[in-house]
């Protein structure tokens, strides 16, 4: 999800975040909005007949999209959740036999779960070179 841009969506997300969970959940499930500035920029930048691949997470339910422009320009959209179960049998043997993919050094921070709020703040501010934080249960 985008951290910046779309002031109206930010205001809506902040307002719903102040509600009790019993009121907020139905709103999020049916009427959630997201910050789409980066996605809209991609749709404007892609060539006619091009493909926009969404690798991030967008959680909106009622967000407006420029469908007429997307249709007219023949834009293809590709997106979806990571298909972990599809690849786990192939990846696990690689990870159990040394580190051929170099994943051990990918995380910049390893923190206990009880330090999650501080770790999220560090990550958001990009302090201390944080770009991947792993929580230890």
N, CA, C and O of each residue as an XYZ file, in Angstrom:
548
protein
N       0.844     -1.171      0.000
C       0.000      0.000      0.000
C       0.891      1.236      0.000
O       1.959      1.245      0.611
N       0.455      2.243     -0.668
C       1.226      3.483     -0.735
C       1.250      4.179      0.612
O       0.252      4.180      1.333
N       2.349      4.751      0.943
C       2.464      5.472      2.202
C       2.159      6.957      2.028
O       1.812      7.632      2.997
N       2.283      7.471      0.809
C       2.122      8.896      0.580
C       1.194      9.128     -0.603
O       0.854      8.196     -1.331
N       0.792     10.368     -0.784
C      -0.065     10.730     -1.899
C      -1.529     10.540     -1.551
O      -1.856      9.979     -0.505
N      -2.397     10.999     -2.411
C      -3.843     10.843     -2.272
C      -4.351     11.343     -0.912
O      -4.741     10.534     -0.071
N      -4.350     12.644     -0.690
C      -4.776     13.185      0.607
C      -6.205     12.786      1.003
O      -6.471     12.570      2.186
N      -7.122     12.686      0.042
C      -8.504     12.308      0.375
C      -8.559     10.877      0.904
O      -9.259     10.597      1.877
N      -7.819      9.971      0.260
C      -7.790      8.585      0.731
C      -7.143      8.500      2.104
O      -7.585      7.726      2.954
N      -6.101      9.288      2.324
C      -5.456      9.297      3.641
C      -6.449      9.741      4.707
O      -6.510      9.142      5.781
N      -7.226     10.781      4.426
C      -8.215     11.270      5.391
C      -9.269     10.212      5.682
O      -9.663     10.027      6.833
N      -9.732      9.513      4.636
C     -10.738      8.454      4.828
C     -10.165      7.312      5.658
O     -10.836      6.808      6.558
N      -8.929      6.898      5.366
C      -8.299      5.815      6.130
C      -8.110      6.220      7.592
O      -8.326      5.409      8.492
N      -7.711      7.462      7.829
C      -7.517      7.948      9.193
C      -8.844      7.969      9.947
O      -8.907      7.573     11.111
N      -9.904      8.433      9.280
C     -11.218      8.498      9.923
C     -11.721      7.111     10.305
O     -12.211      6.916     11.417
N     -11.607      6.158      9.406
C     -12.061      4.796      9.696
C     -11.196      4.178     10.792
O     -11.692      3.397     11.604
N      -9.920      4.518     10.821
C      -9.023      4.001     11.850
C      -9.381      4.458     13.254
O      -8.983      3.825     14.232
N     -10.127      5.547     13.364
C     -10.549      6.055     14.669
C     -11.807      5.373     15.187
O     -12.142      5.488     16.366
N     -12.503      4.660     14.301
C     -13.746      3.998     14.692
C     -13.469      2.719     15.470
O     -12.409      2.117     15.305
N     -14.404      2.296     16.315
C     -14.275      0.986     16.949
C     -14.287     -0.112     15.872
O     -14.899      0.053     14.816
N     -13.610     -1.219     16.148
C     -13.485     -2.302     15.166
C     -14.829     -2.794     14.647
O     -14.945     -3.131     13.468
N     -15.845     -2.843     15.501
C     -17.150     -3.350     15.071
C     -17.778     -2.463     13.996
O     -18.538     -2.950     13.158
N     -17.469     -1.182     14.015
C     -17.968     -0.271     12.976
C     -17.022     -0.199     11.778
O     -17.468     -0.078     10.637
N     -15.713     -0.273     12.040
C     -14.722     -0.110     10.976
C     -14.696     -1.304     10.030
O     -14.558     -1.115      8.821
N     -14.825     -2.534     10.543
C     -14.683     -3.731      9.702
C     -15.666     -3.750      8.537
O     -15.239     -3.993      7.408
N     -16.960     -3.506      8.750
C     -17.869     -3.504      7.595
C     -17.523     -2.424      6.567
O     -17.683     -2.639      5.366
N     -17.059     -1.285      7.024
C     -16.668     -0.222      6.093
C     -15.465     -0.649      5.260
O     -15.428     -0.424      4.050
N     -14.482     -1.266      5.913
C     -13.278     -1.707      5.208
C     -13.615     -2.810      4.204
O     -13.074     -2.833      3.099
N     -14.505     -3.718      4.589
C     -14.866     -4.843      3.712
C     -15.645     -4.409      2.478
O     -15.540     -5.044      1.429
N     -16.426     -3.337      2.587
C     -17.309     -2.960      1.472
C     -16.960     -1.638      0.798
O     -17.262     -1.445     -0.380
N     -16.329     -0.734      1.531
C     -16.154      0.612      0.994
C     -14.741      1.147      1.171
O     -14.552      2.363      1.194
N     -13.755      0.290      1.296
C     -12.382      0.742      1.519
C     -11.863      1.524      0.312
O     -12.163      1.201     -0.837
N     -11.088      2.544      0.603
C     -10.397      3.297     -0.437
C      -8.905      3.127     -0.216
O      -8.451      2.823      0.887
N      -8.164      3.326     -1.274
C      -6.721      3.173     -1.186
C      -6.066      4.385     -1.811
O      -6.732      5.202     -2.447
N      -4.782      4.500     -1.634
C      -4.002      5.588     -2.228
C      -3.454      5.069     -3.547
O      -2.591      4.192     -3.570
N      -3.958      5.611     -4.636
C      -3.672      5.056     -5.954
C      -2.771      5.911     -6.823
O      -2.703      5.694     -8.033
N      -2.082      6.872     -6.240
C      -1.269      7.786     -7.042
C      -0.236      7.040     -7.881
O      -0.102      7.309     -9.075
N       0.496      6.106     -7.274
C       1.527      5.361     -8.019
C       0.896      4.499     -9.112
O       1.424      4.422    -10.221
N      -0.225      3.855     -8.808
C      -0.895      3.021     -9.803
C      -1.408      3.854    -10.969
O      -1.250      3.462    -12.125
N      -2.020      4.998    -10.678
C      -2.498      5.871    -11.752
C      -1.337      6.399    -12.597
O      -1.474      6.546    -13.812
N      -0.201      6.684    -11.966
C       0.976      7.125    -12.707
C       1.431      6.028    -13.671
O       1.789      6.311    -14.815
N       1.415      4.786    -13.208
C       1.786      3.665    -14.085
C       0.841      3.556    -15.267
O       1.278      3.320    -16.393
N      -0.451      3.725    -15.021
C      -1.435      3.621    -16.105
C      -1.249      4.731    -17.133
O      -1.497      4.522    -18.320
N      -0.819      5.901    -16.693
C      -0.561      7.011    -17.630
C       0.758      6.801    -18.385
O       0.894      7.244    -19.526
N       1.726      6.130    -17.756
C       3.058      6.005    -18.341
C       3.206      4.824    -19.302
O       4.061      4.856    -20.187
N       2.393      3.793    -19.140
C       2.559      2.595    -19.966
C       2.147      2.895    -21.422
O       1.243      3.688    -21.680
N       2.835      2.239    -22.347
C       2.527      2.451    -23.776
C       1.186      1.811    -24.124
O       0.666      0.993    -23.366
N       0.636      2.186    -25.265
C      -0.584      1.538    -25.761
C      -0.326      0.045    -25.909
O       0.705     -0.364    -26.443
N      -1.257     -0.757    -25.438
C      -1.105     -2.199    -25.520
C      -0.145     -2.764    -24.485
O       0.145     -3.960    -24.491
N       0.350     -1.904    -23.594
C       1.322     -2.342    -22.597
C       0.680     -3.041    -21.413
O      -0.543     -3.150    -21.322
N       1.520     -3.508    -20.515
C       1.071     -4.243    -19.333
C       1.552     -3.536    -18.070
O       2.721     -3.168    -17.960
N       0.649     -3.354    -17.131
C       0.989     -2.831    -15.813
C       0.895     -4.005    -14.845
O      -0.161     -4.622    -14.707
N       2.000     -4.309    -14.182
C       2.035     -5.386    -13.199
C       2.050     -4.778    -11.807
O       2.937     -3.995    -11.468
N       1.070     -5.142    -11.017
C       0.959     -4.630     -9.659
C       1.606     -5.646     -8.724
O       1.074     -6.738     -8.523
N       2.745     -5.287     -8.159
C       3.444     -6.194     -7.250
C       3.262     -5.765     -5.796
O       3.691     -6.471     -4.884
N       2.640     -4.633     -5.581
C       2.373     -4.174     -4.224
C       1.004     -4.650     -3.774
O       0.402     -5.525     -4.396
N       0.528     -4.073     -2.705
C      -0.765     -4.455     -2.146
C      -1.693     -3.256     -2.210
O      -1.388     -2.196     -1.663
N      -2.807     -3.421     -2.866
C      -3.845     -2.400     -2.884
C      -5.077     -2.997     -2.233
O      -5.527     -4.077     -2.614
N      -5.627     -2.291     -1.244
C      -6.728     -2.842     -0.470
C      -8.051     -2.152     -0.693
O      -8.996     -2.378      0.062
N      -8.145     -1.318     -1.706
C      -9.392     -0.596     -1.930
C     -10.482     -1.466     -2.532
O     -10.206     -2.431     -3.243
N     -11.717     -1.109     -2.236
C     -12.878     -1.818     -2.779
C     -13.656     -0.953     -3.770
O     -14.235     -1.472     -4.725
N     -13.673      0.348     -3.550
C     -14.498      1.215     -4.394
C     -13.680      2.290     -5.100
O     -14.226      3.306     -5.530
N     -12.395      2.073     -5.220
C     -11.533      3.090     -5.822
C     -11.867      3.291     -7.296
O     -12.076      2.329     -8.035
N     -11.914      4.562     -7.713
C     -12.146      4.824     -9.138
C     -10.896      4.542     -9.960
O      -9.786      4.913     -9.579
N     -11.094      3.894    -11.070
C      -9.999      3.618    -12.002
C     -10.382      4.226    -13.347
O     -11.565      4.272    -13.684
N      -9.407      4.693    -14.118
C      -9.707      5.292    -15.424
C      -9.998      4.201    -16.468
O      -9.225      4.003    -17.406
N     -11.114      3.508    -16.288
C     -11.434      2.348    -17.122
C     -11.545      2.697    -18.609
O     -11.091      1.922    -19.450
N     -12.141      3.848    -18.952
C     -12.285      4.206    -20.363
C     -10.908      4.364    -21.010
O     -10.680      3.878    -22.118
N     -10.003      5.036    -20.323
C      -8.654      5.206    -20.860
C      -7.925      3.860    -20.942
O      -7.239      3.584    -21.926
N      -8.073      3.030    -19.917
C      -7.428      1.716    -19.924
C      -7.945      0.880    -21.092
O      -7.165      0.209    -21.767
N      -9.244      0.916    -21.332
C      -9.841      0.165    -22.436
C      -9.373      0.709    -23.781
O      -8.974     -0.050    -24.664
N      -9.426      2.037    -23.927
C      -9.045      2.670    -25.190
C      -7.584      2.386    -25.543
O      -7.257      2.190    -26.714
N      -6.716      2.363    -24.549
C      -5.283      2.143    -24.801
C      -4.908      0.669    -24.775
O      -3.751      0.327    -25.020
N      -5.865     -0.216    -24.481
C      -5.596     -1.652    -24.508
C      -4.604     -2.103    -23.450
O      -3.752     -2.953    -23.709
N      -4.717     -1.533    -22.259
C      -3.771     -1.848    -21.188
C      -4.142     -3.178    -20.540
O      -5.311     -3.434    -20.252
N      -3.147     -4.012    -20.317
C      -3.322     -5.269    -19.601
C      -2.859     -5.074    -18.170
O      -1.796     -4.504    -17.924
N      -3.660     -5.548    -17.229
C      -3.293     -5.477    -15.813
C      -2.965     -6.878    -15.321
O      -3.719     -7.820    -15.570
N      -1.852     -7.017    -14.630
C      -1.441     -8.292    -14.018
C      -1.237     -8.036    -12.535
O      -0.568     -7.076    -12.150
N      -1.811     -8.892    -11.707
C      -1.672     -8.706    -10.263
C      -2.086     -9.974     -9.548
O      -2.639    -10.889    -10.158
N      -1.821    -10.027     -8.270
C      -2.258    -11.158     -7.478
C      -1.356    -11.387     -6.286
O      -0.259    -10.836     -6.194
N      -1.830    -12.197     -5.394
C      -1.059    -12.558     -4.214
C       0.064    -13.509     -4.603
O      -0.006    -14.171     -5.638
N       1.068    -13.574     -3.798
C       2.162    -14.513     -4.019
C       1.629    -15.938     -3.863
O       0.963    -16.250     -2.876
N       1.915    -16.777     -4.815
C       1.420    -18.150     -4.803
C       2.410    -19.042     -4.060
O       3.083    -19.884     -4.653
N       2.480    -18.836     -2.747
C       3.470    -19.503     -1.904
C       3.341    -21.021     -1.990
O       4.338    -21.724     -2.156
N       2.123    -21.520     -1.878
C       1.947    -22.977     -1.875
C       2.409    -23.601     -3.186
O       2.861    -24.746     -3.195
N       2.306    -22.878     -4.280
C       2.734    -23.396     -5.578
C       4.246    -23.609     -5.612
O       4.716    -24.558     -6.241
N       5.015    -22.745     -4.948
C       6.464    -22.760     -5.065
C       7.199    -23.317     -3.854
O       8.409    -23.530     -3.930
N       6.519    -23.561     -2.747
C       7.209    -23.954     -1.521
C       8.020    -25.239     -1.678
O       9.134    -25.328     -1.160
N       7.483    -26.231     -2.381
C       8.216    -27.494     -2.542
C       9.502    -27.316     -3.352
O      10.471    -28.045     -3.139
N       9.517    -26.358     -4.271
C      10.711    -26.101     -5.071
C      11.739    -25.267     -4.311
O      12.942    -25.479     -4.460
N      11.275    -24.330     -3.506
C      12.175    -23.390     -2.845
C      12.774    -23.948     -1.559
O      13.949    -23.712     -1.276
N      11.992    -24.677     -0.785
C      12.480    -25.142      0.523
C      13.776    -25.950      0.447
O      14.663    -25.709      1.266
N      13.939    -26.898     -0.488
C      15.214    -27.617     -0.543
C      16.410    -26.692     -0.784
O      17.500    -26.936     -0.267
N      16.204    -25.635     -1.566
C      17.292    -24.676     -1.801
C      17.665    -23.940     -0.519
O      18.842    -23.699     -0.250
N      16.662    -23.590      0.260
C      16.910    -22.822      1.473
C      17.464    -23.686      2.606
O      18.110    -23.170      3.519
N      17.218    -24.978      2.554
C      17.692    -25.877      3.608
C      19.125    -26.348      3.354
O      19.745    -26.941      4.237
N      19.650    -26.093      2.172
C      20.985    -26.552      1.799
C      21.889    -25.342      1.572
O      22.222    -25.013      0.434
N      22.281    -24.684      2.661
C      23.093    -23.478      2.528
C      22.208    -22.280      2.213
O      21.052    -22.229      2.633
N      22.750    -21.318      1.476
C      22.012    -20.101      1.124
C      22.305    -19.695     -0.317
O      22.824    -18.603     -0.550
N      21.983    -20.556     -1.298
C      22.321    -20.242     -2.687
C      21.562    -19.034     -3.243
O      22.002    -18.426     -4.218
N      20.444    -18.688     -2.640
C      19.681    -17.538     -3.123
C      20.069    -16.235     -2.432
O      19.585    -15.166     -2.804
N      20.936    -16.320     -1.430
C      21.379    -15.122     -0.723
C      20.311    -14.482      0.136
O      20.317    -13.264      0.315
N      19.384    -15.279      0.680
C      18.291    -14.710      1.462
C      18.698    -14.372      2.895
O      18.047    -13.552      3.544
N      19.773    -14.997      3.399
C      20.171    -14.736      4.782
C      20.559    -13.274      4.996
O      20.301    -12.720      6.065
N      21.161    -12.657      4.019
C      21.595    -11.275      4.171
C      20.594    -10.250      3.690
O      20.894     -9.056      3.683
N      19.406    -10.684      3.288
C      18.424     -9.754      2.738
C      17.841     -8.828      3.806
O      17.664     -7.634      3.567
N      17.545     -9.378      4.976
C      16.963     -8.569      6.049
C      18.016     -7.644      6.645
O      19.157     -8.043      6.878
N      17.612     -6.406      6.886
C      18.520     -5.447      7.505
C      18.385     -5.435      9.018
O      19.312     -5.030      9.720
N      17.233     -5.877      9.532
C      16.985     -5.852     10.966
C      16.230     -7.114     11.384
O      15.308     -7.551     10.694
N      16.625     -7.690     12.506
C      15.923     -8.808     13.139
C      15.547     -8.326     14.539
O      16.425     -8.016     15.344
N      14.243     -8.262     14.836
C      13.813     -7.728     16.131
C      12.766     -8.635     16.755
O      12.023     -9.309     16.042
N      12.700     -8.656     18.100
C      11.641     -9.413     18.767
C      10.272     -8.811     18.442
O      10.160     -7.611     18.192
N       9.255     -9.635     18.449
C       7.910     -9.196     18.089
C       7.416     -8.075     18.989
O       6.655     -7.218     18.542
N       7.834     -8.066     20.245
C       7.356     -7.016     21.151
C       7.948     -5.639     20.817
O       7.527     -4.633     21.387
N       8.918     -5.590     19.901
C       9.482     -4.310     19.460
C       8.931     -3.873     18.099
O       9.492     -2.993     17.445
N       7.830     -4.497     17.684
C       7.250     -4.205     16.366
C       6.917     -2.729     16.163
O       7.248     -2.189     15.107
N       6.278     -2.042     17.122
C       5.962     -0.619     16.875
C       7.206      0.227     16.577
O       7.194      1.064     15.674
N       8.275      0.000     17.342
C       9.508      0.749     17.101
C      10.123      0.378     15.750
O      10.644      1.233     15.033
N      10.053     -0.917     15.417
C      10.615     -1.379     14.144
C       9.854     -0.785     12.960
O      10.467     -0.394     11.966
N       8.522     -0.712     13.057
C       7.736     -0.098     11.983
C       8.103      1.371     11.816
O       8.209      1.859     10.691
N       8.298      2.082     12.932
C       8.696      3.492     12.862
C      10.069      3.633     12.212
O      10.278      4.525     11.390
N      11.001      2.761     12.576
C      12.341      2.785     11.978
C      12.258      2.520     10.480
O      12.900      3.202      9.681
N      11.460      1.525     10.112
C      11.298      1.181      8.700
C      10.686      2.341      7.918
O      11.174      2.700      6.846
N       9.616      2.925      8.458
C       8.934      4.012      7.749
C       9.863      5.199      7.541
O       9.848      5.821      6.479
N      10.668      5.517      8.543
C      11.592      6.648      8.440
C      12.872      6.292      7.695
O      13.694      7.163      7.412
N      13.040      5.001      7.376
C      14.249      4.496      6.714
C      15.492      4.838      7.540
O      16.570      5.080      6.997
N      15.316      4.852      8.863
C      16.440      5.083      9.760
C      17.317      3.844      9.814
O      16.842      2.731      9.588
N      18.565      4.028     10.105
C      19.499      2.926     10.322
C      19.560      1.976      9.124
O      19.855      0.793      9.289
N      19.283      2.486      7.924
C      19.365      1.664      6.721
C      18.295      0.592      6.618
O      18.488     -0.388      5.898
N      17.175      0.741      7.313
C      16.134     -0.291      7.334
C      15.378     -0.364      6.014
O      14.804      0.625      5.558
N      15.384     -1.553      5.404
C      14.501     -1.785      4.264
C      13.818     -3.136      4.329
O      12.878     -3.376      3.573
N      14.262     -4.034      5.214
C      13.582     -5.314      5.420
C      13.752     -5.694      6.877
O      14.867     -5.923      7.344
N      12.631     -5.760      7.597
C      12.661     -6.087      9.020
C      12.012     -7.459      9.205
O      10.928     -7.714      8.681
N      12.675     -8.331      9.948
C      12.149     -9.664     10.256
C      11.844     -9.702     11.742
O      12.687     -9.363     12.573
N      10.612    -10.126     12.069
C      10.209    -10.236     13.471
C      10.457    -11.650     13.958
O      10.176    -12.626     13.263
N      10.988    -11.739     15.162
C      11.221    -13.041     15.804
C      10.122    -13.258     16.838
O       9.957    -12.426     17.731
N       9.367    -14.349     16.745
C       8.281    -14.582     17.721
C       8.839    -14.846     19.114
O       8.074    -15.060     20.055
